[in-house]
Amino acid sequence: MKACRLNRLAWAAFAVAGLGACTQADTPAQSTIAPAAQVVSETADATPAALPRMTVHKTPTCGCCGSWVDHVQKAGFTVDVHDMDDLGPVKERLGVPYAKGSCHTAEVGGYLIEGHVPAEDIKRLLEEKPDARGLVLPGMPLGSPGMEVPAGRQQPYTVELVRHDGTTEPFAQH
């Protein structure tokens, strides 16, 4: 088992939350990152038949990231996965606020999605289309999508909306 390599933003979130890194058996990197200046900007409706394509940036060895990708695919999203060793440049480009990082970052419909955000919250974001950067779920809360445990235990968590100025506010409670 090999620990995920996380950037300083994610580690800051883990240090604040007291969380550790996820693990999975080693797998080779499968792709490279999209051009850094591009942010996905689809404008499709959030109906299941019209969900915009999602791009997920993650480390190649992170099992919980792969489980979250499975979660959003089951919810109807088509996903392109970009495995990479350093997620820092992606998080910086998209404006993930300091200490709000997690183990993977996604782009969908012109928004950033940081961490284990439930697909239902992403669909609501795409339907409501707020003037914001996107959604974050700092750290790796137990029981969030991709962080499920066999006993079914779940920590309460709050998905936050990130405004363009970097401030956050509650978007959904779980």
URRADA-V626000 format. One record per residue. SS is DSSP state (alpha for helix, beta for strand, coil for the rest). PHI is phi in whole degrees, -180 to 180 (* if undefined). OMEGA is omega as a letter, one per 30 degrees, with the letter a starting at -180 (* if undefined). Layout:
# URRADA-V626000
{{SS/PHI/OMEGA} {SS/PHI/OMEGA}}
This chain:
# URRADA-V626000
{{coil/*/a} {beta/-124/a} {beta/-71/l} {coil/-64/l} {coil/-92/a} {coil/-111/l} {coil/-80/a} {alpha/-65/l} {alpha/-65/l} {alpha/-66/l} {alpha/-63/l} {alpha/-61/l} {alpha/-65/a} {alpha/-67/l} {alpha/-64/l} {alpha/-66/a} {alpha/-87/a} {coil/72/a} {coil/-103/l} {coil/-106/a} {coil/-88/l} {coil/-84/a} {beta/-138/l} {beta/-164/l} {coil/-59/a} {coil/-58/l} {coil/-137/a} {coil/-73/l} {coil/-63/a} {coil/-110/a} {coil/-156/l} {coil/-117/a} {coil/-73/l} {coil/-69/l} {coil/-52/a} {coil/-65/a} {coil/-83/a} {coil/-93/l} {coil/-117/a} {coil/-58/a} {coil/-136/l} {coil/-70/l} {coil/-124/a} {coil/-71/l} {coil/-67/a} {coil/-90/l} {coil/-76/a} {alpha/-52/a} {alpha/-75/a} {alpha/-121/l} {coil/-66/l} {coil/-70/l} {coil/-66/a} {beta/-113/l} {beta/-113/l} {beta/-116/l} {beta/-106/a} {beta/-152/l} {coil/-81/a} {coil/-68/a} {coil/-107/a} {coil/-92/a} {alpha/-71/a} {alpha/-68/l} {alpha/-64/l} {alpha/-62/l} {alpha/-67/l} {alpha/-68/l} {alpha/-59/l} {alpha/-58/a} {alpha/-60/a} {alpha/-73/l} {alpha/-66/l} {alpha/-63/l} {coil/-83/l} {coil/109/l} {coil/-83/l} {coil/-90/a} {beta/-125/l} {beta/-104/a} {beta/-106/l} {beta/-117/l} {beta/-81/a} {coil/-153/a} {coil/-82/a} {coil/-124/a} {coil/-87/a} {alpha/-52/a} {alpha/-61/l} {alpha/-68/a} {alpha/-63/l} {alpha/-66/a} {alpha/-60/a} {alpha/-85/l} {coil/82/l} {coil/-67/a} {coil/-62/l} {coil/-55/l} {coil/69/l} {coil/-113/a} {coil/-78/l} {coil/-145/a} {coil/-90/l} {beta/-150/a} {beta/-132/l} {beta/-123/l} {beta/-128/l} {beta/-156/l} {coil/58/a} {coil/85/a} {beta/-115/l} {beta/-94/l} {beta/-130/a} {beta/-110/l} {coil/88/a} {coil/-86/a} {coil/-69/l} {coil/-63/a} {alpha/-58/a} {alpha/-62/l} {alpha/-69/l} {alpha/-65/l} {alpha/-62/l} {alpha/-63/l} {alpha/-57/a} {alpha/-67/l} {alpha/-76/a} {alpha/-79/l} {coil/50/l} {coil/-68/l} {coil/-80/a} {coil/-156/l} {coil/-76/a} {beta/154/a} {beta/-121/l} {beta/-132/l} {coil/-128/a} {coil/-60/l} {coil/69/a} {coil/-142/a} {coil/-62/l} {coil/-60/l} {coil/93/l} {coil/-72/a} {coil/-55/a} {coil/93/a} {coil/-117/l} {coil/-68/l} {coil/-123/a} {coil/-54/a} {coil/-74/l} {coil/79/l} {coil/-63/a} {coil/-142/l} {coil/-86/l} {coil/-66/l} {coil/-148/a} {beta/-122/l} {beta/-82/a} {beta/-113/l} {beta/-89/l} {beta/-100/l} {coil/-77/a} {coil/-63/l} {coil/-84/l} {coil/92/l} {coil/-74/l} {beta/-127/l} {beta/-147/a} {beta/-59/l} {beta/-115/l} {beta/-154/l} {beta/-106/l} {coil/-132/*}}
